[in-house]
Amino acid sequence: NVGIGIDSPDGTLHVHTATAGSVTAYSNADDLVVENSVHAGISILTPNTQSGHIVFGDQDDNIAALVAYDHNTEDLYISTEEAAGALIFRTAAATNAMVIDNSQNVGIGTTSPDKMLHLESNDGTSAIRFCDTRTDMTTGLIGILEFETTDAQSPGIGAYIEGLAGGSVGEVDIRFATGLGGSTPGERMRI
């Protein structure tokens, strides 16, 4: 193990810096450990016209996963290069808090989503919330679900469900609108 700034490295390469002699205790069996009593990080700096990346793979140069930044488009890519690979986002409270599988389905609360967006809970807490934080709004749109097609015969938004502030304190309406894709959908029902 190689230590830079520390005489007892915990990994193959262990980089440690401290401010004002303050050292944060750290023990880890990972191959690369970077720590600081204030903050820590790994930077990939390239010339302004180039990109940077972190590659995960094997000794035969087979790329399994990739984190890449494209300077030209300013896009950040996080991807699994294997056909069966999935992106898994974890938290301490949930082993798999969010998953994007290889079929491009997104699961929240499930590791095997079967829809493009799949919310799952075992206590009835699956929910989608639309919140408008304006404090002076008495009327207007709060949130909307749109249904759209790009078909040449009926392009555009064909239907939507809106949440509307109704003008009175605490009043919110739900408005349903439908219509032909290219035309302005008309209101069909309001609750």
C-alpha positions as CSV (number, residue, x, y, z in Angstrom):
1,N,0.0,0.0,0.0
2,V,1.2,3.5,-0.8
3,G,0.4,6.4,1.5
4,I,0.8,10.1,0.6
5,G,0.5,12.3,3.7
6,I,-0.2,9.2,5.9
7,D,2.2,6.6,7.3
8,S,-0.5,3.8,7.6
9,P,-2.3,3.6,4.3
10,D,-5.6,1.7,4.2
11,G,-5.6,1.0,0.4
12,T,-3.4,0.4,-2.5
13,L,-3.2,4.3,-2.8
14,H,-4.2,6.4,0.2
15,V,-4.0,10.1,-0.1
16,H,-4.5,12.2,3.1
17,T,-4.4,15.9,3.8
18,A,-5.4,17.7,7.0
19,T,-5.8,21.3,8.0
20,A,-4.2,22.9,11.1
21,G,-2.9,19.5,12.2
22,S,-6.5,18.1,12.5
23,V,-6.7,14.6,11.3
24,T,-9.9,12.7,10.7
25,A,-9.7,9.0,11.5
26,Y,-10.5,6.8,8.5
27,S,-10.3,3.1,7.9
28,N,-11.3,1.5,4.7
29,A,-10.2,-1.5,2.6
30,D,-10.9,0.2,-0.7
31,D,-8.1,0.6,-3.3
32,L,-8.2,4.4,-3.3
33,V,-8.9,6.5,-0.3
34,V,-8.8,10.3,-0.3
35,E,-9.7,12.1,2.9
36,N,-9.5,15.5,4.4
37,S,-10.7,16.9,7.7
38,V,-12.8,19.5,5.9
39,H,-13.6,17.9,2.6
40,A,-12.3,15.3,0.1
41,G,-12.6,14.6,-3.5
42,I,-11.1,13.3,-6.7
43,S,-10.7,15.7,-9.6
44,I,-10.2,14.9,-13.2
45,L,-8.8,18.0,-14.9
46,T,-8.3,18.2,-18.6
47,P,-7.5,20.9,-21.1
48,N,-10.6,23.1,-21.8
49,T,-11.3,21.4,-25.1
50,Q,-11.1,17.8,-23.9
51,S,-13.2,15.4,-21.8
52,G,-12.5,13.3,-18.8
53,H,-13.7,9.9,-17.7
54,I,-13.5,7.2,-15.1
55,V,-13.7,3.6,-16.4
56,F,-14.6,0.5,-14.6
57,G,-13.7,-2.8,-16.3
58,D,-11.3,-5.7,-16.3
59,Q,-7.7,-6.4,-17.2
60,D,-8.8,-7.3,-20.8
61,D,-9.9,-3.7,-21.4
62,N,-13.6,-4.7,-21.3
63,I,-15.5,-1.7,-20.1
64,A,-18.2,-2.5,-17.6
65,A,-19.2,1.0,-16.5
66,L,-18.3,4.5,-17.4
67,V,-18.5,8.0,-15.9
68,A,-17.6,10.5,-18.6
69,Y,-17.8,14.3,-19.1
70,D,-18.1,15.7,-22.6
71,H,-16.6,19.1,-22.7
72,N,-18.1,20.0,-26.1
73,T,-21.7,19.3,-25.1
74,E,-21.2,19.7,-21.3
75,D,-23.0,16.4,-20.8
76,L,-22.3,14.0,-17.9
77,Y,-22.7,10.3,-18.7
78,I,-23.1,7.6,-16.1
79,S,-23.6,4.3,-17.9
80,T,-23.2,0.6,-17.7
81,E,-21.7,-0.8,-20.8
82,E,-22.7,-4.4,-20.2
83,A,-26.0,-5.5,-21.8
84,A,-27.5,-6.7,-18.5
85,G,-26.1,-3.8,-16.4
86,A,-28.3,-1.5,-14.4
87,L,-27.6,1.8,-12.6
88,I,-28.5,1.4,-8.9
89,F,-28.7,4.4,-6.5
90,R,-28.5,3.4,-2.9
91,T,-29.3,5.0,0.5
92,A,-28.8,3.9,4.0
93,A,-32.5,3.6,4.5
94,A,-33.2,1.5,1.3
95,T,-30.8,-1.0,-0.2
96,N,-31.9,0.0,-3.7
97,A,-33.6,3.4,-3.6
98,M,-33.7,3.9,-7.4
99,V,-32.8,1.7,-10.3
100,I,-32.5,2.3,-14.1
101,D,-32.5,-1.1,-15.7
102,N,-31.2,-2.1,-19.1
103,S,-34.7,-1.6,-20.6
104,Q,-34.6,2.0,-19.6
105,N,-37.3,1.5,-17.0
106,V,-36.9,3.5,-13.8
107,G,-37.9,1.9,-10.5
108,I,-38.2,3.7,-7.2
109,G,-38.7,1.4,-4.3
110,T,-38.2,-1.7,-6.5
111,T,-35.2,-3.4,-8.1
112,S,-37.3,-4.8,-11.0
113,P,-39.4,-2.0,-12.6
114,D,-41.8,-3.3,-15.3
115,K,-42.9,0.1,-16.5
116,M,-41.0,3.2,-17.8
117,L,-41.7,4.7,-14.3
118,H,-42.5,2.2,-11.5
119,L,-43.1,3.4,-7.9
120,E,-43.5,0.8,-5.3
121,S,-44.0,0.7,-1.5
122,N,-45.4,-1.7,1.0
123,D,-47.2,0.9,3.1
124,G,-49.2,2.9,0.6
125,T,-46.7,5.8,0.4
126,S,-46.1,5.7,-3.4
127,A,-47.0,9.2,-4.6
128,I,-46.2,11.9,-7.1
129,R,-46.5,15.4,-5.9
130,F,-46.7,18.7,-7.9
131,C,-45.9,21.6,-5.7
132,D,-45.9,25.3,-6.6
133,T,-43.9,27.3,-4.1
134,R,-45.2,30.8,-5.0
135,T,-46.7,32.5,-2.0
136,D,-48.7,35.1,-3.8
137,M,-50.6,32.8,-6.2
138,T,-54.4,32.8,-6.1
139,T,-55.0,31.5,-9.6
140,G,-53.0,29.6,-12.2
141,L,-51.5,26.3,-13.1
142,I,-49.9,24.2,-10.4
143,G,-49.0,21.0,-12.3
144,I,-49.9,19.1,-15.4
145,L,-49.9,15.6,-16.9
146,E,-49.6,15.8,-20.6
147,F,-50.4,13.1,-23.2
148,E,-48.7,13.7,-26.5
149,T,-48.1,12.0,-29.9
150,T,-45.6,12.7,-32.7
151,D,-47.7,10.9,-35.3
152,A,-48.1,12.9,-38.5
153,Q,-51.9,12.6,-38.4
154,S,-52.3,14.0,-34.9
155,P,-49.1,15.6,-33.6
156,G,-48.9,17.5,-30.4
157,I,-50.5,17.3,-27.0
158,G,-53.8,15.4,-27.3
159,A,-55.0,15.5,-23.7
160,Y,-53.9,16.6,-20.3
161,I,-54.9,16.7,-16.6
162,E,-54.2,19.9,-14.8
163,G,-54.1,21.1,-11.2
164,L,-55.4,24.7,-11.1
165,A,-55.5,27.2,-8.3
166,G,-59.2,28.2,-8.4
167,G,-59.0,31.8,-7.0
168,S,-60.2,31.2,-3.4
169,V,-58.0,30.4,-0.5
170,G,-57.1,26.7,-0.5
171,E,-59.2,26.0,-3.6
172,V,-57.5,23.7,-6.2
173,D,-59.4,22.3,-9.2
174,I,-58.6,19.3,-11.4
175,R,-59.3,20.0,-15.1
176,F,-59.5,17.3,-17.8
177,A,-58.9,18.3,-21.4
178,T,-58.9,16.3,-24.6
179,G,-58.8,17.2,-28.3
180,L,-57.2,16.3,-31.6
181,G,-53.4,16.4,-31.3
182,G,-52.7,19.4,-33.5
183,S,-55.5,21.6,-32.1
184,T,-55.9,23.1,-28.7
185,P,-57.5,20.5,-26.4
186,G,-60.8,21.5,-24.9
187,E,-61.9,21.2,-21.3
188,R,-64.2,18.2,-20.9
189,M,-64.6,18.0,-17.1
190,R,-63.6,19.9,-14.0
191,I,-63.6,18.8,-10.4
